Amino acid sequence: MKKLILSGMLALSVGAVSQAQPIPVYLDDSKPIEERVEDALTRMTLEEKIGMVHAQSKFSSPGVARLGIPEVWTTDGPHGIRSEVLWDEWEQAGWTNDSCVAFPALTCLAASWDPEISLLYGQSIGEEARYRNKLMLLGPGINIYRTPLNGRNFEYMGEDPYLAGRMVVPYIQGVQQNGVAACVKHYALNNQEENRHTTNVIVDDRALYEIYLPAFKAAVQEGNAWAMMGSYNLYKNQQGCHNQYLLNDILKGEWGFDGVVVSD
């Protein structure tokens, strides 16, 4: 939650606060960011905190107007910003002035074996997201190819854990250089689309740590990703979005992740 609030505060402009309400002191850029975040949390009511972690539309969650914290807007996707959709529908908004760049899919990016291209790729998408006032990019995706029948293989970074880890780090850095949070997905073991809401993945710890987690670990510890997206599938009989072993024991405990976890 801290990074979610942090992203909102960093993107705050004077125009987001009413003229009658002064900008809160904790938004002063001269203070350490963690101090500003903690100050914000102490000022928020329980209702405001709960409100920020709930969606208010397909791609946004509410801010806290009285504290000058704006709405948090997210956007798909890993290889291009999604054109605008209706408030709470997947249908296109139909804006006549709307356009977005379609980048090569991430499987093509990974096939370049070039971290410099990955950095430029992330920078370019981050710039577009920032221009469109998005605070979080719902990507990149780095699940490992487990079956050629997975309908989303094209938007992941290949089947090699080491390659995916080397390519995802500069991508994240490039996006976040623009003040846009990269939300790495789908953590973890979302390696097929068929029945992904109910599939209980069975894999031993060696395969988990050697194949399915290295790219996510690199994203956290080297890329310093501000957000992670939990997966729909189950692991150890628990859904990925509230999985004790994946989220608390590994992500926060072993890797020291202090950002926000977003549900799929």
C-alpha positions as MATLAB code, in Angstrom:
seq = 'MKKLILSGMLALSVGAVSQAQPIPVYLDDSKPIEERVEDALTRMTLEEKIGMVHAQSKFSSPGVARLGIPEVWTTDGPHGIRSEVLWDEWEQAGWTNDSCVAFPALTCLAASWDPEISLLYGQSIGEEARYRNKLMLLGPGINIYRTPLNGRNFEYMGEDPYLAGRMVVPYIQGVQQNGVAACVKHYALNNQEENRHTTNVIVDDRALYEIYLPAFKAAVQEGNAWAMMGSYNLYKNQQGCHNQYLLNDILKGEWGFDGVVVSD';
ca = [
       0.000    0.000    0.000;
       2.894    2.349    0.706;
       4.065    2.345   -2.898;
       0.529    2.889   -4.110;
       0.211    6.024   -2.006;
       3.776    6.988   -2.870;
       3.056    6.810   -6.596;
       0.010    8.992   -6.163;
       1.886   11.604   -4.178;
       4.772   11.746   -6.622;
       2.339   12.353   -9.464;
       0.405   15.017   -7.551;
       0.169   18.443   -9.144;
      -1.031   21.627   -7.479;
      -4.150   21.493   -9.629;
      -5.207   18.264   -7.927;
      -5.818   20.143   -4.664;
      -8.583   22.683   -4.276;
      -7.466   26.291   -3.901;
      -9.053   26.485   -0.450;
      -7.028   23.520    0.799;
      -3.268   23.981    1.331;
      -0.892   21.291    0.130;
      -0.129   19.037    3.136;
       3.333   19.357    4.663;
       4.148   15.664    4.134;
       4.142   16.218    0.370;
       7.241   18.389    0.747;
       9.863   16.874   -1.558;
      12.625   17.785    0.868;
      11.523   15.109    3.337;
      12.507   11.435    2.968;
       9.901    9.555    0.990;
       9.284    6.905    3.653;
       8.680    9.662    6.199;
       6.125   11.278    3.910;
       4.367    7.962    3.338;
       4.196    7.171    7.058;
       2.855   10.651    7.726;
       0.168   10.136    5.099;
      -0.862    6.837    6.667;
      -1.258    8.398   10.107;
      -3.582   11.054    8.682;
      -5.832    8.644    6.777;
      -8.969    7.160    8.273;
      -9.649    3.428    8.122;
     -12.360    4.070    5.533;
      -9.913    6.022    3.366;
      -7.305    3.268    3.557;
      -9.837    0.609    2.602;
     -11.105    2.826   -0.203;
      -7.653    3.123   -1.738;
      -7.212   -0.638   -2.016;
     -10.577   -1.144   -3.729;
     -11.302   -0.453   -7.368;
     -13.768    2.269   -8.290;
     -13.670    1.450  -12.011;
     -11.949   -1.024  -14.320;
      -8.618    0.755  -14.063;
      -8.703    3.128  -11.089;
      -8.952    3.318   -7.321;
      -9.990    6.397   -5.331;
      -7.582    8.827   -3.762;
      -8.000   10.952   -0.630;
      -9.077   14.396   -1.760;
      -8.768   16.065    1.657;
      -5.087   15.103    1.804;
      -4.372   15.970   -1.802;
      -3.860   12.322   -2.807;
      -5.287   11.846   -6.317;
      -6.983    8.823   -7.814;
      -4.639    6.012   -8.817;
      -4.979    5.071  -12.483;
      -3.508    1.882  -13.917;
      -3.248    0.680  -17.492;
      -2.547   -2.443  -19.492;
      -0.308   -3.713  -20.718;
       3.100   -5.292  -21.082;
       3.620   -4.269  -24.728;
       1.601   -1.106  -25.174;
      -0.740    1.225  -23.324;
      -4.380    0.199  -23.587;
      -6.612    2.685  -25.335;
      -9.283    4.116  -23.040;
     -12.239    1.929  -22.111;
     -15.592    2.799  -20.561;
     -15.647    3.555  -16.819;
     -16.613    0.068  -15.661;
     -16.681   -1.909  -18.918;
     -14.108   -3.533  -21.181;
     -15.673   -1.895  -24.226;
     -13.696    0.877  -25.913;
     -14.558    4.416  -24.904;
     -14.499    5.381  -28.570;
     -12.509    8.581  -28.186;
     -11.870   10.160  -31.587;
      -8.557   11.626  -30.403;
      -7.238    8.430  -28.812;
      -4.294    6.430  -30.116;
      -1.549    4.278  -28.650;
       1.639    2.565  -29.795;
       1.612   -1.217  -30.314;
       5.080   -2.447  -29.353;
       6.490   -5.863  -30.291;
       5.284   -8.566  -27.890;
       7.555   -9.375  -24.947;
       8.529  -12.734  -26.420;
      10.089  -10.746  -29.299;
      11.799   -8.411  -26.848;
      13.293  -11.354  -24.946;
      14.448  -12.918  -28.222;
      16.649   -9.866  -28.833;
      18.868  -10.861  -25.856;
      19.608   -7.129  -25.531;
      19.132   -5.443  -22.120;
      19.701   -2.004  -23.689;
      16.743   -2.507  -25.991;
      14.686   -3.659  -22.993;
      15.584   -0.446  -21.152;
      14.559    1.697  -24.127;
      11.374   -0.346  -24.474;
      10.469    0.290  -20.824;
      11.334    3.977  -21.061;
       9.125    4.393  -24.123;
       6.098    2.695  -22.585;
       6.665    4.575  -19.327;
       6.688    7.893  -21.186;
       3.401    7.083  -22.878;
       1.824    5.969  -19.604;
       2.965    9.170  -17.907;
       1.632   11.288  -20.768;
      -1.764    9.609  -20.338;
      -1.704   10.264  -16.558;
      -1.369    6.595  -15.598;
       0.424    5.848  -12.344;
       0.854    2.095  -12.781;
       1.604   -0.100  -15.779;
       0.103   -3.588  -15.441;
       3.199   -5.334  -16.728;
       5.644   -6.758  -17.552;
       4.639  -10.417  -17.590;
       7.363  -12.955  -16.844;
       5.660  -16.300  -16.291;
       7.655  -19.207  -17.687;
       6.376  -21.099  -20.718;
       5.171  -24.444  -19.407;
       3.070  -25.478  -22.385;
       2.956  -24.188  -25.964;
      -0.826  -24.069  -25.605;
      -0.687  -21.213  -23.096;
      -2.579  -18.413  -24.822;
      -0.445  -15.706  -23.206;
       3.033  -17.035  -23.933;
       3.513  -14.210  -26.427;
       3.353  -11.594  -23.673;
       5.914  -13.239  -21.391;
       9.711  -13.177  -21.658;
      10.381  -16.726  -22.786;
      10.996  -20.111  -21.209;
      14.465  -19.514  -19.784;
      14.497  -18.182  -16.183;
      17.894  -16.521  -16.532;
      17.046  -14.729  -19.779;
      13.720  -13.526  -18.393;
      15.484  -12.179  -15.305;
      18.117  -10.318  -17.332;
      15.528   -8.744  -19.629;
      12.921   -7.781  -17.045;
      15.232   -5.677  -14.857;
      15.999   -2.918  -17.394;
      12.365   -2.949  -18.572;
      11.220   -2.151  -15.028;
      13.902    0.492  -14.566;
      12.911    2.165  -17.810;
       9.245    2.327  -16.912;
       9.863    3.602  -13.384;
      12.259    6.316  -14.527;
       9.082    8.087  -15.597;
       7.483    7.903  -12.147;
       5.184    5.081  -13.301;
       5.065    1.907  -11.219;
       5.772   -1.346  -13.039;
       3.424   -4.085  -11.807;
       5.138   -7.414  -12.510;
       2.816  -10.325  -13.235;
       1.491  -12.916  -12.662;
       3.069  -13.906   -9.357;
       3.367  -16.834   -9.471;
       2.969  -20.084  -11.424;
       0.354  -18.678  -13.809;
       1.719  -20.786  -16.650;
      -1.525  -21.685  -18.425;
      -4.749  -19.846  -19.189;
      -7.099  -22.847  -19.234;
      -8.940  -22.989  -15.882;
      -6.453  -20.536  -14.387;
      -8.962  -19.433  -11.755;
      -9.178  -22.925  -10.272;
      -5.945  -24.747  -11.200;
      -3.967  -25.892   -8.159;
      -0.339  -25.945   -9.332;
       1.718  -28.809   -7.930;
       5.465  -28.231   -8.122;
       8.320  -29.041   -5.765;
      10.494  -26.376   -4.159;
      13.501  -27.030   -6.393;
      11.501  -26.430   -9.568;
       9.819  -23.429   -7.956;
      13.108  -21.752   -7.014;
      15.135  -22.759  -10.074;
      12.555  -22.250  -12.822;
       9.472  -20.266  -11.839;
      10.760  -17.672   -9.342;
      14.178  -16.377  -10.546;
      12.770  -13.704  -12.885;
      10.389  -12.452  -10.185;
      13.238  -12.331   -7.680;
      15.346  -10.303  -10.114;
      12.403   -7.953  -10.694;
      12.182   -7.272   -6.958;
      15.792   -7.217   -5.840;
      17.493   -5.813   -8.944;
      14.702   -4.020  -10.780;
      13.196   -2.604   -7.558;
       9.682   -3.082   -8.924;
       7.155   -0.952   -7.065;
       4.279   -3.399   -7.544;
       3.523   -7.080   -8.112;
       0.324   -8.662   -9.398;
      -0.863  -11.820   -7.681;
      -2.044  -14.712   -9.836;
      -5.486  -16.307  -10.061;
      -4.287  -19.896   -9.758;
      -3.772  -21.802   -6.528;
      -0.488  -22.996   -5.064;
      -0.396  -25.164   -1.936;
      -4.205  -25.016   -2.052;
      -4.281  -21.211   -1.637;
      -5.082  -18.601   -4.290;
      -2.050  -16.663   -5.451;
      -3.493  -13.315   -4.345;
      -3.603  -14.354   -0.693;
      -0.971  -17.059   -0.618;
       0.978  -17.226    2.643;
       4.004  -18.998    1.163;
       4.339  -16.910   -1.994;
       3.429  -13.473   -0.647;
       4.570  -13.421    2.968;
       7.255  -16.088    3.264;
       9.016  -15.534   -0.071;
       8.097  -12.140   -1.553;
       8.155  -10.094    1.648;
      10.205  -12.350    3.922;
      12.998  -13.709    1.727;
      13.157  -10.969   -0.899;
      12.312   -7.930    1.259;
       9.635   -6.564   -1.081;
       8.042   -3.401    0.368;
       5.788   -2.378   -2.508;
       2.147   -3.059   -3.236;
       0.589   -6.357   -4.307;
      -2.302   -5.918   -6.747;
      -4.880   -8.616   -7.363;
      -5.388   -9.835  -10.916;
];
